[in-house]
Amino acid sequence: MQLARHFFQDAFPDIDRLLNVFAHSHIEKRHFCMPLDWFSSDQPFAEKNRLYIQHAEALSLAAARKCLQKAGLVPTDIDCLVFVSSTGIATPSMDSRLVNSLGLRSDITRIPLWGLGCAGGAMGLSRSCEYAGAYPGRRVLLISVELCGLTFIRQDLSKSNLVATCLFGDGAAAVVVSGDHVQASAEEGAPRIQFRDARTTTWPDTLDVMGWELTEPGLKVIFSRDIPTLIQTYMRENVESFLTSHQTTVDRLRHFIFHPGGAKVLNAYQSSLGIDAEATRHSEEVLRHFGNMSSPTVLFVLEKSMEQAWQPGDRGLVAALGPGFSSELLLLEAR
């Protein structure tokens, strides 16, 4: 907050009032791959992207190894790698680098997904589950990594950038998805969660709600203050029609795995769907300790949910919003 005051005080005479966004964010802690003094000077896009490649690979490796160890698997057990990120650019893509550094098989299927923003973790999970459904004898490793801090533009004195300084952080997550014909391994001391279905919705004429603007110093954040209002307007019908197709309703769900885009976003979910704060406590906990890490954040919430006792027949809803403007919904069920 003190750094933001230093950056923005000349642009906003009412800086103290604006800095209340920190107090209202419900965020206590975030993680960044660079120290705070790095943000004090202008950084060219090429240097930011070099750091992105370096740190995204390191964080991806750490998340993947932890996930595989927890699952009782080794890298050569993986048949498909889905890699999700939107905060840097790499060609060869980051997944090809991980083939070497993680020790994956040379014949692994690679699916890089870019530009999905905060919806990327949920969309990556959907595509991973659909792949495992099409090839039930295979395993998928989903890796989602974002280095939001590296996209900070020192010269950008907009209110959007000020809000971003209180909201976004860096993080990585990994998930193993196994097809139904794959023999169970040690992973499966955790709850056996089955994918039932997914729905992607992209609302027309909403391209300006969130995303990146590519500028000389890098990726400039775009997000509308109307996002909570859009959730109030669109999400209930979207969720209800999705659940109706599976003969269920919101009040019959036991688990809510929502991307915590911010405190106002979670409040909008609660209001729109008629659920209480207890339903989104895992999302609120992740927001409090990690901030909004963009795509991996919902996977952090999924991990916390899976640490709880899912009972056979329990259903859970995964939800995230991203550029497009779009939503991704997944229906999960405990075996």
N, C-alpha and C positions, 0 to 999 in steps of 0.2 A: 504493500500500500504506500509506503514511503517512497519507493522508487517511482510508482505511478504519479504521486504528487510532484516529484521532481520533473518528470517528463512532461506533464500536462498542465502545470500551474500557469504557465504563460499564455496558454490557449484558452483557459477557462477561468475567469475571475472568481467564479463560484466553485472552485475546485473542491473545497471542503464538503460542500453539499453533494457533489457528484461522487466523492469517495465513499459515500454511504453505501454504494453498491457492494463494497467489500463486506460491510457489516450485515447486509441483507442477503448475502450469497449463500449462507449456511456452510461455507467451505472453511475448514480449519487448517488444511495442509494440502500441498501439492508437490509433485516431483518434476524436476527439469534435468535434462541431460547436460546443461551448461550452467555454470555458476552465475549468480546475479549480476556480477560486474560485466559479464559478456553483453548484457542487454543495454548497457549504458552508451555504447557507441554504434554508429551506423555499420551494418554488415551487408556486403554485396550478396546478391542472390547466389552466385557461384559458390561462395564460401558457406552459406547456409546449406546449400544442397550437398556439398562435400561432407559437412558434419552430419546431415541427415543420413546419407548412405552409411557412414561409419557407425553412428549410434543406433540406427534402425536395425542394422545387422546384428550388433551386439545384444540389443534388447530382445530381438526375435530369437536369437540363439538361447538366451537365458530362459525366456518363456517356454520355448519348445522343449528344451531339455527337462525343465521342471514338470511340464505336462506329460512327457513321455515316461519319465521316471515314475510319476504318480500312477500312470496307466499300466506300468509293468511292461513297457514296450521299448524297442530300440528303433533308431531311425530307419533301418531297412525294412521294418514292418509296415511302413507307410507307403500307400499306393498312389496317393494324390495329395498335392500341396496347394491349398488355397491361400493366397496372400492378399491381405487387404491393407491399404494405406492411401492417404490423400495429401500428406504434408511434405512430400518431396518427390523428385523425379529420378528414375534410374533406368537406363537401358545399357546393357542387359538388366532385366528387371530383378528386383530384390530376391524373388524366389529362386532365380537361377544361381545367385550367389549362395543361397542357403543350401542348394544341392551339394555344393563343395564343402562349406564350413560346417554344416550339420551332419554330413555323411549320409545323405539320402541316396537312394538307388538312381542310377543314370537313366533308367526307363520310367521314372516317376512322371505322372501327369501333373502339369503345372497350370494353375489358373490364377493369374494376377488380376485383381480387381482394384481399379483406381477411380477416384472422383466421387465416391459415395458418401464421404464426410461422416457425420455422426450416425448415419444409418448403416454404415459399412459393416460393423460387427454383426448386426442382425442379418443383413443381406448375405454376408459371407457364410453365416451359419445355415441360412436357407439353402444356398447353393451347395454347401457341403453335404447337407442332409439329402438333397435331391440327387446328388451324385452317388451317395451311398445307397440310395433307393434303387437307382438304375443299375448299380453294380454291387449287389448285396454281399459279395465275397471280398470286398475291399475296405480298406481303412483310409480315412481322410484326416490330414492334419491342417487345421485352420489356424493361421497366424494373423493377428491384427496388431499393427503398431502405428502410433502417431506421435510425432514430435511437434506439437502445437507451438511450443515455445520458440522453436527455430523460425517460425513464420512471422514473429514479431517485427514490425517495421518501425524503427525509431522515429522516422520522419512523419508517420501517419498520426496526426493529432485529432482524429475523429472520435466522436463519442463511442462508436462501435469498437474502436481499438482500445479505448479506455475500459470499456466493459470486458473486453477480451482479457485484459491484464488481470482481472479478478476471477476469471472463470476457468480458463483453459490450462491444462497441464499435459505432461508427457506420460506415455505408458504403453505397455504391450501385453497381450494375452494370447493364449493358445488353447485350442480345444481339439480333442480326438473324437471323431465321429466314425462309428463302425457300422458296416452293413449287417443286416439281420443274419447272414450266413457265416459271419466271422465268429470264431470260437472265443468265448469270454476269456478275459485275462485278469490280472490282478487289479486292474482299474476298477473292476466292477464290484469292488467293495463299496463304491459310491452308489447312490441310487441309480437304478436302470431307467433312464429317461428316454422315451421314444418320441421321435418326430412324427407328428400327425399331418400337418399341412402348413403352408405359408401363403401369404398374400402380399404382393407389392402393389401399392397404390401411388400413382403420380398424378397430382392435381394439375389441370391445365392452367396456363398463364400465371405460374407462380415461380418462374425461374429466378426472380430477383429476391426471393425470401432468404436464401442462404447460399454460400459458396465462396469461391475465390475470384478475385480480379488480379490477373497477372500484370504486375507493374515492374518498373525498372529495378527496384530494390527487392522484389519478391512477390509472394502470394499475399495479397491484401484481403483481410477477412471481410465478408459480407454476411450479416444476419439481421433480420428484421425484428423490431420490437413487437411486431404483431404475431409472433409465433405462438404465444399462449392463447391469443384470441383465435387463431386458426385451429388449434387443438380443440378449443371449446366448440368451434363451428363444425368441424369435420369428423373428429375421432369417434364419437359415440356411434354414429351411423356406420362408420367404417368397421369398427370392432364388432358391433352387434350383427351386421350382415355376415361377417366372417364366421362368427361363432354359431350363428343360426344354421349355416351350412353343415355344421357338425353337431347339430341337435344339443347345443349347450348355450349358456348365457353367462354374463359377467358374474352374477351372484353365485354361480356354481364353480367358479374357478377358485383354486386354493393358493395359487402362486402367481405373483405379478412381477415380471422381470422387465422393468422399464428403463430405458436409457435416461439417466438424469441429466438432461440438457442444462438444467439450472433449477433453482428452487421454484421459480414461477412456472416452469414447465411441469414439474411434478404436481404443483397445486392445480394446474389446468387439467391434468390427467384425472386427479381425484374428483374435481368438480364435474368434468365431462362424463365420467363413467360411474359416478355415484359410489366411489370407494373411499375408505377412510385412510388416514395417514399410516396406520399399521400395515396396510396392504403394500405400501411402497417403502417400508422401513429399510429394506436392503439397498434400494436405490439411493435413499437419503444418506445411508451410512457410507456408500461408495463416494457420493458427492462430497461428503464432509471430509473424507480422508485423502481423496485423490483429485477432486475437481472434475471438470468435464475433459476427458482425454480424447474426445471424439470417438472414433469407431470402437476401440477396445472396451469402452466404459460399460456397455451393456453386458459384456462377457464377464467383467468383474462381478456384476450383479448376479449373473447366472451361477458363478462359482459360489457366492454366498448362499444363494437359494439351494443349491445342491448339497451344501453342508447341513441343511436341515433334513428332517425326516419326511421325505415324500412317501406317501402310502400308495399301494397299488390302486390305480384308478384316479389318483389325483391328477388334475389338469392345471397347466400353467400357461400364461400368455407372455410371450416376448414381444416388446414393442420398441421401435426406434424411429426417429424422424431425421431426414437428411435433405440435401440439395435435390431440387427437382420441381417443386417441393414434394417430397414423397414420404411414405411410411412403409415400414416392413413389420409384418405381424407373423409370428410363429405360434402354433398350438403344440404344446408338448404334453405328454402323458406318462405317468409312472407305470412301469410294468408290474 
